[in-house]
Amino acid sequence: MLVLANAEKAAHLSYFFKTGKGEYAEGDVMLGITVPSNRLVSKKYLTLPVGGIAEMLHSPEHEFRLGALIALVEKYCREPTARDEIVQCYIGNLEYINNWDLVDLSAPGILGRHQLDHPTLPLLEPLSHRQLLWARRIAIVSTLTLIRNGHFDLTLRFAEQYLSADEDLIHKATGWMLREVGKRSEPTLLAFLNANAAAMPRTALRYAIERLQPELRRHYITWPWAKCAPKSSDALRLIGPGHHHPFNSPIM
């Protein structure tokens, strides 16, 4: 993999992924290897045991950790008998899954898939309460797999729980997942917004409403929040003809 390193790209990625002093990824070492190139190389790791791939997660180089996670996602998909071990490996190495791209490229395909297949397993909930930023982002981003399969409860629970979070990376992930919920059930998103928009961090709110109609976006950005939910007739007017998405419908 080192032969693919590019110093110019590494400098750009170091800035983009906030590796400077005092930033969220302080000390992360970038090699400047693109994700498509990394995916090609990571295929060679699939024959390794889970423990062998896990050793790469301990590398100081960002792209080695990314390659290991890509391999674990693919191995989880291909090898059902290894899934429990992969999940334990993932949870046991959270401190090395320490940038948003590492989380976003791996959490839905491992923990999200596992939670979907084992709905009573307390897998994501404990992570959502961890002090570690990355554990909490992993918890809510993992729910993308659940959302895509029509299950919104955990996403909504975490989104409400994260209303008081301080970190911008949590705000962005929360808004992103809410937007994904809205793509599949706009009434569910609107109900959540009616109940919680006044308390939502601005970034999370903007991400969540990104795909709504312009009138609805303006409503959630500008309406006086003491009178957040309009009357039913106003709701239907804002949503438009042919739709039946009352603002005050219960969260599904």
DRENDO-1510 file (C-alpha; in Angstrom, 1 decimal, always signed):
<recs>
REC; n; res; u; v; w
REC; 1; MET; +0.0; +0.0; +0.0 .
REC; 2; LEU; +2.9; +2.4; +0.7 .
REC; 3; VAL; +3.8; +2.5; -3.0 .
REC; 4; LEU; +0.4; +4.3; -3.6 .
REC; 5; ALA; +1.2; +7.1; -1.2 .
REC; 6; ASN; +1.0; +10.6; -2.5 .
REC; 7; ALA; +2.5; +13.4; -0.5 .
REC; 8; GLU; +0.5; +16.2; -2.1 .
REC; 9; LYS; -2.8; +14.3; -1.5 .
REC; 10; ALA; -1.7; +13.5; +2.0 .
REC; 11; ALA; -1.3; +17.2; +2.8 .
REC; 12; HIS; -4.8; +18.0; +1.5 .
REC; 13; LEU; -6.3; +15.0; +3.4 .
REC; 14; SER; -4.6; +16.1; +6.6 .
REC; 15; TYR; -6.3; +19.4; +6.4 .
REC; 16; PHE; -9.6; +18.0; +5.3 .
REC; 17; PHE; -9.8; +15.4; +8.0 .
REC; 18; LYS; -8.7; +17.8; +10.8 .
REC; 19; THR; -5.4; +16.1; +11.9 .
REC; 20; GLY; -3.8; +19.3; +13.3 .
REC; 21; LYS; -3.1; +20.1; +16.9 .
REC; 22; GLY; -6.3; +20.5; +18.9 .
REC; 23; GLU; -8.5; +19.1; +16.1 .
REC; 24; TYR; -10.6; +16.0; +16.4 .
REC; 25; ALA; -8.2; +13.8; +14.5 .
REC; 26; GLU; -5.0; +15.2; +15.9 .
REC; 27; GLY; -2.0; +13.1; +15.0 .
REC; 28; ASP; -3.6; +11.0; +12.4 .
REC; 29; VAL; -1.1; +10.2; +9.6 .
REC; 30; MET; -2.3; +10.5; +6.1 .
REC; 31; LEU; -0.6; +8.7; +3.2 .
REC; 32; GLY; -2.7; +10.3; +0.4 .
REC; 33; ILE; -4.2; +7.1; -1.0 .
REC; 34; THR; -7.6; +7.3; -2.6 .
REC; 35; VAL; -10.5; +5.2; -1.4 .
REC; 36; PRO; -10.9; +3.3; -4.8 .
REC; 37; SER; -7.2; +2.3; -4.7 .
REC; 38; ASN; -7.6; +1.3; -1.0 .
REC; 39; ARG; -10.6; -0.9; -1.9 .
REC; 40; LEU; -8.5; -2.7; -4.5 .
REC; 41; VAL; -5.7; -3.3; -2.1 .
REC; 42; SER; -8.0; -4.4; +0.7 .
REC; 43; LYS; -9.2; -7.4; -1.3 .
REC; 44; LYS; -5.9; -9.0; -0.6 .
REC; 45; TYR; -6.6; -8.9; +3.2 .
REC; 46; LEU; -9.8; -11.1; +2.9 .
REC; 47; THR; -7.8; -14.3; +3.3 .
REC; 48; LEU; -6.4; -13.1; +6.6 .
REC; 49; PRO; -8.0; -14.2; +9.9 .
REC; 50; VAL; -10.0; -11.5; +11.7 .
REC; 51; GLY; -7.2; -11.1; +14.2 .
REC; 52; GLY; -4.8; -10.4; +11.4 .
REC; 53; ILE; -6.9; -7.7; +9.9 .
REC; 54; ALA; -7.4; -6.2; +13.4 .
REC; 55; GLU; -3.7; -5.7; +13.7 .
REC; 56; MET; -3.9; -3.2; +10.8 .
REC; 57; LEU; -6.4; -1.2; +12.8 .
REC; 58; HIS; -3.7; -0.4; +15.2 .
REC; 59; SER; -1.6; +1.3; +12.5 .
REC; 60; PRO; -1.0; +5.1; +12.9 .
REC; 61; GLU; -1.6; +5.5; +9.1 .
REC; 62; HIS; -5.2; +6.4; +8.4 .
REC; 63; GLU; -5.3; +4.5; +5.1 .
REC; 64; PHE; -4.2; +1.2; +6.7 .
REC; 65; ARG; -7.0; +1.4; +9.2 .
REC; 66; LEU; -9.4; +2.3; +6.4 .
REC; 67; GLY; -8.2; -0.7; +4.4 .
REC; 68; ALA; -8.7; -3.0; +7.4 .
REC; 69; LEU; -12.3; -1.7; +7.9 .
REC; 70; ILE; -13.1; -2.2; +4.2 .
REC; 71; ALA; -11.9; -5.7; +4.5 .
REC; 72; LEU; -13.9; -6.4; +7.6 .
REC; 73; VAL; -17.1; -5.1; +6.0 .
REC; 74; GLU; -16.5; -7.4; +3.0 .
REC; 75; LYS; -15.6; -10.3; +5.2 .
REC; 76; TYR; -18.7; -9.8; +7.3 .
REC; 77; CYS; -20.8; -10.0; +4.1 .
REC; 78; ARG; -19.0; -13.1; +2.7 .
REC; 79; GLU; -18.4; -15.2; +5.8 .
REC; 80; PRO; -21.5; -15.7; +8.0 .
REC; 81; THR; -19.5; -17.9; +10.5 .
REC; 82; ALA; -17.1; -15.0; +11.2 .
REC; 83; ARG; -19.7; -12.4; +11.9 .
REC; 84; ASP; -19.8; -12.6; +15.7 .
REC; 85; GLU; -16.0; -12.4; +15.8 .
REC; 86; ILE; -15.9; -9.4; +13.4 .
REC; 87; VAL; -18.5; -7.6; +15.6 .
REC; 88; GLN; -16.4; -8.2; +18.7 .
REC; 89; CYS; -13.3; -7.1; +16.9 .
REC; 90; TYR; -15.0; -3.9; +15.8 .
REC; 91; ILE; -16.3; -3.1; +19.2 .
REC; 92; GLY; -13.0; -3.9; +20.8 .
REC; 93; ASN; -11.2; -1.4; +18.6 .
REC; 94; LEU; -13.4; +1.6; +18.7 .
REC; 95; GLU; -10.6; +3.9; +19.6 .
REC; 96; TYR; -8.9; +3.2; +16.3 .
REC; 97; ILE; -12.0; +3.8; +14.2 .
REC; 98; ASN; -11.4; +7.5; +14.9 .
REC; 99; ASN; -12.4; +9.6; +12.0 .
REC; 100; TRP; -15.7; +10.2; +10.3 .
REC; 101; ASP; -14.8; +8.4; +7.0 .
REC; 102; LEU; -13.7; +5.3; +9.0 .
REC; 103; VAL; -17.0; +5.2; +10.8 .
REC; 104; ASP; -19.2; +6.0; +7.9 .
REC; 105; LEU; -17.7; +3.4; +5.5 .
REC; 106; SER; -17.8; +0.6; +8.1 .
REC; 107; ALA; -20.5; +1.0; +10.8 .
REC; 108; PRO; -23.6; +0.3; +8.7 .
REC; 109; GLY; -22.1; -2.8; +7.1 .
REC; 110; ILE; -21.0; -4.4; +10.3 .
REC; 111; LEU; -22.8; -3.2; +13.4 .
REC; 112; GLY; -25.9; -2.0; +11.5 .
REC; 113; ARG; -26.2; -5.2; +9.6 .
REC; 114; HIS; -25.7; -7.2; +12.8 .
REC; 115; GLN; -28.3; -5.2; +14.7 .
REC; 116; LEU; -30.8; -5.7; +11.9 .
REC; 117; ASP; -30.2; -9.5; +12.0 .
REC; 118; HIS; -30.3; -9.5; +15.8 .
REC; 119; PRO; -32.9; -6.9; +16.8 .
REC; 120; THR; -33.0; -7.9; +20.5 .
REC; 121; LEU; -29.2; -7.7; +20.9 .
REC; 122; PRO; -28.1; -4.7; +23.0 .
REC; 123; LEU; -25.5; -3.7; +20.4 .
REC; 124; LEU; -25.9; +0.0; +19.4 .
REC; 125; GLU; -27.6; +1.3; +22.5 .
REC; 126; PRO; -24.6; +1.0; +24.8 .
REC; 127; LEU; -22.4; +2.7; +22.3 .
REC; 128; SER; -24.8; +5.7; +22.2 .
REC; 129; HIS; -24.0; +6.4; +25.8 .
REC; 130; ARG; -20.2; +6.2; +25.6 .
REC; 131; GLN; -18.2; +9.3; +26.2 .
REC; 132; LEU; -16.1; +8.5; +23.1 .
REC; 133; LEU; -17.2; +10.7; +20.2 .
REC; 134; TRP; -16.6; +7.9; +17.7 .
REC; 135; ALA; -18.6; +5.4; +19.6 .
REC; 136; ARG; -21.6; +7.7; +19.6 .
REC; 137; ARG; -21.3; +8.5; +15.9 .
REC; 138; ILE; -20.9; +4.8; +15.2 .
REC; 139; ALA; -24.2; +4.1; +17.1 .
REC; 140; ILE; -26.3; +6.5; +15.0 .
REC; 141; VAL; -24.6; +5.9; +11.6 .
REC; 142; SER; -25.0; +2.2; +12.1 .
REC; 143; THR; -28.8; +2.8; +12.0 .
REC; 144; LEU; -28.6; +3.6; +8.3 .
REC; 145; THR; -29.0; -0.1; +7.7 .
REC; 146; LEU; -32.1; -0.2; +9.9 .
REC; 147; ILE; -33.5; +2.8; +8.2 .
REC; 148; ARG; -33.0; +1.3; +4.7 .
REC; 149; ASN; -35.1; -1.7; +6.0 .
REC; 150; GLY; -37.9; +0.4; +7.4 .
REC; 151; HIS; -36.9; +0.5; +11.1 .
REC; 152; PHE; -36.6; +4.0; +12.5 .
REC; 153; ASP; -37.0; +3.6; +16.3 .
REC; 154; LEU; -33.3; +3.5; +17.2 .
REC; 155; THR; -32.5; +6.4; +14.9 .
REC; 156; LEU; -35.2; +8.6; +16.5 .
REC; 157; ARG; -34.2; +7.5; +20.0 .
REC; 158; PHE; -30.5; +8.4; +19.4 .
REC; 159; ALA; -31.4; +11.6; +17.6 .
REC; 160; GLU; -33.4; +12.8; +20.6 .
REC; 161; GLN; -30.7; +11.6; +23.0 .
REC; 162; TYR; -28.1; +13.6; +21.0 .
REC; 163; LEU; -30.0; +16.9; +21.1 .
REC; 164; SER; -27.6; +18.0; +23.9 .
REC; 165; ALA; -24.4; +16.8; +22.2 .
REC; 166; ASP; -21.7; +19.3; +21.8 .
REC; 167; GLU; -19.8; +17.9; +18.9 .
REC; 168; ASP; -20.4; +19.1; +15.3 .
REC; 169; LEU; -19.7; +15.6; +14.0 .
REC; 170; ILE; -22.6; +14.2; +16.1 .
REC; 171; HIS; -24.8; +17.0; +14.9 .
REC; 172; LYS; -24.0; +16.2; +11.2 .
REC; 173; ALA; -24.5; +12.5; +11.7 .
REC; 174; THR; -27.8; +13.0; +13.5 .
REC; 175; GLY; -29.2; +15.3; +10.8 .
REC; 176; TRP; -28.0; +13.0; +8.1 .
REC; 177; MET; -29.8; +10.0; +9.6 .
REC; 178; LEU; -33.0; +12.0; +10.1 .
REC; 179; ARG; -32.8; +13.0; +6.5 .
REC; 180; GLU; -32.6; +9.4; +5.5 .
REC; 181; VAL; -35.6; +8.6; +7.7 .
REC; 182; GLY; -37.5; +11.4; +5.9 .
REC; 183; LYS; -36.7; +10.0; +2.5 .
REC; 184; ARG; -38.6; +6.9; +3.5 .
REC; 185; SER; -41.3; +8.4; +5.7 .
REC; 186; GLU; -41.7; +12.1; +5.6 .
REC; 187; PRO; -44.5; +12.1; +8.3 .
REC; 188; THR; -42.1; +10.4; +10.7 .
REC; 189; LEU; -39.5; +13.1; +10.1 .
REC; 190; LEU; -42.0; +15.9; +10.4 .
REC; 191; ALA; -43.3; +14.5; +13.7 .
REC; 192; PHE; -39.8; +14.3; +15.1 .
REC; 193; LEU; -39.1; +17.9; +14.0 .
REC; 194; ASN; -42.3; +19.2; +15.5 .
REC; 195; ALA; -41.4; +17.7; +18.8 .
REC; 196; ASN; -37.7; +18.5; +18.8 .
REC; 197; ALA; -36.7; +21.1; +16.3 .
REC; 198; ALA; -36.6; +23.9; +18.8 .
REC; 199; ALA; -33.9; +22.1; +20.7 .
REC; 200; MET; -31.9; +20.8; +17.7 .
REC; 201; PRO; -28.5; +22.1; +17.0 .
REC; 202; ARG; -28.6; +24.3; +13.9 .
REC; 203; THR; -26.4; +22.0; +11.9 .
REC; 204; ALA; -28.5; +18.9; +12.7 .
REC; 205; LEU; -31.6; +20.7; +11.7 .
REC; 206; ARG; -30.3; +21.9; +8.4 .
REC; 207; TYR; -29.1; +18.5; +7.5 .
REC; 208; ALA; -32.4; +16.9; +8.5 .
REC; 209; ILE; -34.6; +19.3; +6.4 .
REC; 210; GLU; -32.4; +19.4; +3.3 .
REC; 211; ARG; -34.7; +17.3; +1.1 .
REC; 212; LEU; -38.0; +18.8; +2.3 .
REC; 213; GLN; -40.0; +21.2; +0.1 .
REC; 214; PRO; -38.7; +24.8; +0.2 .
REC; 215; GLU; -41.8; +25.9; +2.2 .
REC; 216; LEU; -41.2; +23.3; +4.9 .
REC; 217; ARG; -37.5; +24.2; +5.1 .
REC; 218; ARG; -38.4; +27.8; +5.6 .
REC; 219; HIS; -40.9; +26.9; +8.2 .
REC; 220; TYR; -38.4; +24.9; +10.3 .
REC; 221; ILE; -35.7; +27.5; +10.0 .
REC; 222; THR; -37.8; +30.6; +10.6 .
REC; 223; TRP; -41.0; +29.9; +12.4 .
REC; 224; PRO; -41.3; +31.2; +16.0 .
REC; 225; TRP; -40.7; +28.1; +18.0 .
REC; 226; ALA; -43.2; +28.9; +20.7 .
REC; 227; LYS; -45.8; +28.3; +17.9 .
REC; 228; CYS; -43.9; +25.6; +16.0 .
REC; 229; ALA; -46.6; +23.3; +14.7 .
REC; 230; PRO; -49.1; +25.1; +12.4 .
REC; 231; LYS; -52.7; +24.3; +12.2 .
REC; 232; SER; -53.8; +21.3; +10.1 .
REC; 233; SER; -54.9; +23.5; +7.2 .
REC; 234; ASP; -51.5; +25.2; +7.2 .
REC; 235; ALA; -49.8; +21.9; +7.2 .
REC; 236; LEU; -51.6; +20.6; +4.2 .
REC; 237; ARG; -51.0; +23.9; +2.4 .
REC; 238; LEU; -47.3; +23.7; +3.1 .
REC; 239; ILE; -47.0; +20.0; +2.1 .
REC; 240; GLY; -49.0; +20.6; -1.1 .
REC; 241; PRO; -51.9; +18.8; -2.8 .
REC; 242; GLY; -52.0; +15.1; -3.2 .
REC; 243; HIS; -50.1; +14.5; +0.1 .
REC; 244; HIS; -51.4; +13.5; +3.5 .
REC; 245; HIS; -48.6; +14.2; +5.9 .
REC; 246; PRO; -50.1; +16.0; +8.9 .
REC; 247; PHE; -47.5; +17.8; +11.0 .
REC; 248; ASN; -48.7; +16.3; +14.2 .
REC; 249; SER; -48.8; +12.7; +13.2 .
REC; 250; PRO; -47.2; +10.4; +15.8 .
REC; 251; ILE; -43.7; +9.1; +15.3 .
REC; 252; MET; -43.8; +5.7; +13.7 .
</recs>
